[in-house]
Amino acid sequence: MAGRSILIVDDEAPIREMIAVALEMAGYDCLEAENSQQAHAIIVDRKPDLILLDWMLPGTSGIELARRLKRDELTGDIPIIMLTAKGEEDNKIQGLEVGADDYITKPFSPRELVARLKAVLRRAGPTDGEAPIEVGGLLLDPISHRVTIDGKPAEMGPTEYRLLQFFMTHQERAYTRGQLLDQVWGGNVYVEERTVDVHIRRLRKALGDAYENLVQTVRGTGYRFSTKA
């Protein structure tokens, strides 16, 4: 993980400095921006490995910047962790629905931040040494970290990719939300079970009409990946 570049986007200089010190001690290279416009220019120019993005920013908000980045194919695969003083569940879900990979509510400890950041980077990273997995016209290549549908590239976030990879390697078995959190998110990171539903919806949307039915809801249990109706 060391040597990866992290962009810190926050309009409060003391917070940026506190985060930068913690991340640099953990071996990361830090970039800083105080607003969305500055952040977007750095992202296009430098393409950081991960973005720590404050929810409330002057001008264009962090949530709007996250939405813009995730819609752009050049920046859509960069993991985003939202930093927010808003702890209400609806705000967290809104952050996830625009494409954020995780969120941390202020105030937080540097140790927690580094742990969550490592977990997101680990989930976003490719898994080498595995053969491509194919189900009909759906193809997942772990080495190139790409998904194609009927020969065309499929756009999906890093968490949806990990979720699809787990499903395709564990077909025809029902998993509870808790089991999916343990397998896809990792047991050392606290994420609410409702988060699974958000990412399932996003995965189905990415798979499109032809393949969304492969991810099936199992009433009273959770979800399963199956080619059977």
C-alpha positions as CSV (number, residue, x, y, z in Angstrom):
1,M,0.0,0.0,0.0
2,A,2.9,2.4,0.7
3,G,3.7,4.9,-2.0
4,R,0.1,5.2,-3.1
5,S,-1.2,8.8,-3.6
6,I,-4.1,10.1,-1.7
7,L,-5.9,13.4,-2.5
8,I,-7.3,15.1,0.6
9,V,-10.2,17.5,-0.3
10,D,-11.2,19.7,2.7
11,D,-11.7,23.4,3.0
12,E,-10.2,23.4,6.5
13,A,-6.4,23.6,6.4
14,P,-5.9,22.1,10.0
15,I,-7.9,19.0,9.0
16,R,-6.0,18.5,5.8
17,E,-2.7,18.9,7.8
18,M,-3.8,16.4,10.4
19,I,-4.9,13.8,7.8
20,A,-1.7,14.4,5.7
21,V,0.6,13.8,8.8
22,A,-1.2,10.5,9.6
23,L,-1.1,9.3,6.0
24,E,2.5,10.2,5.4
25,M,3.5,8.4,8.6
26,A,1.7,5.4,7.1
27,G,3.7,5.7,3.9
28,Y,1.3,7.4,1.6
29,D,2.0,10.4,-0.7
30,C,-0.5,13.2,-0.1
31,L,-2.1,15.7,-2.4
32,E,-4.3,18.5,-1.1
33,A,-7.2,20.6,-2.4
34,E,-9.4,23.1,-0.6
35,N,-12.4,23.1,-3.0
36,S,-14.0,21.0,-5.8
37,Q,-12.5,23.0,-8.7
38,Q,-9.0,22.6,-7.3
39,A,-9.6,19.0,-6.6
40,H,-10.9,18.2,-10.1
41,A,-7.8,19.8,-11.7
42,I,-5.5,17.7,-9.5
43,I,-7.5,14.5,-10.2
44,V,-7.3,14.9,-14.0
45,D,-3.6,15.8,-13.9
46,R,-2.4,13.4,-11.3
47,K,-5.1,10.7,-11.0
48,P,-4.6,9.8,-7.3
49,D,-5.2,6.2,-6.0
50,L,-7.9,7.3,-3.6
51,I,-9.8,10.5,-2.8
52,L,-10.7,11.6,0.8
53,L,-13.6,14.0,0.0
54,D,-15.3,16.3,2.5
55,W,-19.1,16.4,2.1
56,M,-19.5,20.1,2.8
57,L,-17.3,22.3,0.5
58,P,-17.6,25.9,-0.7
59,G,-19.1,26.2,-4.1
60,T,-19.6,22.7,-5.6
61,S,-20.2,20.3,-2.7
62,G,-18.3,17.1,-2.2
63,I,-21.3,15.0,-2.9
64,E,-21.7,16.8,-6.3
65,L,-18.0,16.3,-7.1
66,A,-18.3,12.6,-6.2
67,R,-21.3,12.2,-8.6
68,R,-19.3,14.0,-11.4
69,L,-16.2,11.9,-10.9
70,K,-18.1,8.6,-10.9
71,R,-19.9,9.5,-14.2
72,D,-16.7,10.2,-16.0
73,E,-15.0,7.1,-17.4
74,L,-11.6,8.6,-16.8
75,T,-12.1,9.1,-13.1
76,G,-15.0,6.7,-12.3
77,D,-12.7,3.9,-11.0
78,I,-10.9,6.1,-8.4
79,P,-12.1,5.0,-4.9
80,I,-13.8,7.8,-2.8
81,I,-14.1,8.0,1.0
82,M,-16.5,10.7,2.1
83,L,-15.6,12.7,5.2
84,T,-18.7,14.1,6.8
85,A,-19.9,15.6,10.0
86,K,-23.4,14.3,9.2
87,G,-24.0,11.1,10.9
88,E,-27.6,10.5,9.9
89,E,-28.2,7.3,8.0
90,D,-29.9,8.9,5.0
91,N,-26.8,11.1,4.3
92,K,-24.5,8.0,4.5
93,I,-26.8,6.2,2.0
94,Q,-26.9,9.2,-0.3
95,G,-23.1,9.2,-0.3
96,L,-22.9,5.6,-1.2
97,E,-25.6,5.9,-3.9
98,V,-23.6,8.6,-5.8
99,G,-20.6,6.2,-5.9
100,A,-18.6,6.7,-2.7
101,D,-16.9,3.5,-1.5
102,D,-17.0,4.4,2.2
103,Y,-17.7,7.2,4.6
104,I,-16.2,8.4,7.8
105,T,-18.1,10.6,10.3
106,K,-16.1,13.5,11.9
107,P,-14.5,13.5,14.4
108,F,-12.4,10.4,13.6
109,S,-9.1,9.1,14.8
110,P,-6.1,9.0,12.4
111,R,-5.8,5.3,13.2
112,E,-9.4,4.6,12.1
113,L,-8.9,6.7,8.9
114,V,-5.8,4.8,7.9
115,A,-7.5,1.4,8.6
116,R,-10.5,2.3,6.5
117,L,-8.4,3.7,3.7
118,K,-6.3,0.5,3.5
119,A,-9.5,-1.6,3.4
120,V,-10.9,0.5,0.5
121,L,-7.6,0.3,-1.5
122,R,-7.4,-3.4,-0.9
123,R,-10.9,-3.9,-2.2
124,A,-10.2,-1.7,-5.2
125,G,-7.0,-3.5,-6.1
126,P,-6.9,-6.3,-8.7
127,T,-6.5,-9.9,-7.8
128,D,-3.7,-11.4,-9.9
129,G,-3.1,-14.9,-11.0
130,E,-6.7,-16.0,-11.7
131,A,-8.3,-17.1,-14.9
132,P,-11.2,-15.1,-16.4
133,I,-14.6,-16.1,-15.2
134,E,-17.4,-16.3,-17.8
135,V,-21.1,-16.8,-17.5
136,G,-22.9,-16.5,-20.8
137,G,-21.8,-13.2,-22.3
138,L,-20.7,-11.9,-18.9
139,L,-16.9,-12.0,-18.5
140,L,-14.8,-10.9,-15.5
141,D,-11.0,-10.8,-15.9
142,P,-9.3,-10.6,-12.5
143,I,-5.9,-9.7,-14.0
144,S,-7.0,-6.7,-16.1
145,H,-9.7,-6.0,-13.5
146,R,-12.3,-5.5,-16.2
147,V,-15.8,-6.7,-16.8
148,T,-17.3,-7.1,-20.3
149,I,-20.9,-7.7,-21.2
150,D,-21.4,-9.3,-24.7
151,G,-18.0,-8.0,-25.6
152,K,-18.6,-4.4,-24.5
153,P,-16.9,-2.9,-21.4
154,A,-19.2,-2.7,-18.3
155,E,-18.9,0.4,-16.1
156,M,-19.0,-0.4,-12.4
157,G,-17.3,0.8,-9.2
158,P,-14.6,-1.1,-7.3
159,T,-17.1,-2.4,-4.7
160,E,-19.5,-3.7,-7.3
161,Y,-16.6,-5.4,-9.1
162,R,-15.6,-7.2,-5.8
163,L,-19.2,-8.1,-5.2
164,L,-19.5,-9.5,-8.7
165,Q,-16.2,-11.4,-8.5
166,F,-17.3,-13.0,-5.2
167,F,-20.7,-14.0,-6.7
168,M,-19.2,-15.4,-9.9
169,T,-16.8,-17.6,-7.9
170,H,-19.5,-18.7,-5.5
171,Q,-22.5,-19.4,-7.7
172,E,-25.8,-21.1,-6.7
173,R,-25.5,-20.4,-3.0
174,A,-27.5,-17.9,-0.9
175,Y,-25.5,-15.5,1.3
176,T,-26.8,-13.3,4.0
177,R,-26.0,-9.6,4.0
178,G,-23.7,-10.3,7.0
179,Q,-21.8,-13.0,5.1
180,L,-21.4,-10.7,2.1
181,L,-20.0,-7.9,4.3
182,D,-17.5,-10.3,5.7
183,Q,-16.4,-11.7,2.3
184,V,-16.5,-8.5,0.2
185,W,-16.0,-5.7,2.6
186,G,-13.8,-7.6,5.2
187,G,-14.7,-8.3,8.8
188,N,-12.4,-5.6,10.2
189,V,-14.4,-2.8,8.7
190,Y,-17.8,-1.7,10.1
191,V,-20.3,-1.2,7.4
192,E,-24.1,-1.3,7.9
193,E,-25.9,-4.3,6.3
194,R,-28.2,-1.9,4.4
195,T,-25.0,-0.9,2.5
196,V,-25.2,-4.3,0.8
197,D,-28.6,-3.5,-0.7
198,V,-27.3,-0.2,-2.1
199,H,-24.4,-1.9,-3.9
200,I,-26.6,-4.8,-5.1
201,R,-28.8,-2.2,-6.8
202,R,-25.8,-0.6,-8.4
203,L,-24.4,-3.9,-9.5
204,R,-27.7,-4.9,-11.1
205,K,-27.8,-1.6,-12.9
206,A,-24.3,-2.1,-14.2
207,L,-25.2,-5.6,-15.5
208,G,-28.1,-4.2,-17.5
209,D,-31.4,-5.9,-18.5
210,A,-29.8,-9.0,-19.9
211,Y,-27.8,-10.0,-16.8
212,E,-29.3,-8.3,-13.8
213,N,-31.5,-11.3,-13.1
214,L,-28.3,-13.3,-12.3
215,V,-28.2,-11.5,-8.9
216,Q,-31.3,-12.9,-7.2
217,T,-32.9,-11.8,-4.0
218,V,-33.5,-14.7,-1.6
219,R,-36.4,-13.7,0.7
220,G,-35.6,-14.0,4.3
221,T,-31.9,-14.7,3.6
222,G,-30.1,-12.3,1.3
223,Y,-28.8,-12.8,-2.2
224,R,-27.4,-15.4,-4.6
225,F,-25.8,-15.5,-8.0
226,S,-27.5,-18.1,-10.2
227,T,-28.1,-18.9,-13.9
228,K,-31.3,-20.7,-12.9
229,A,-34.6,-18.9,-12.9
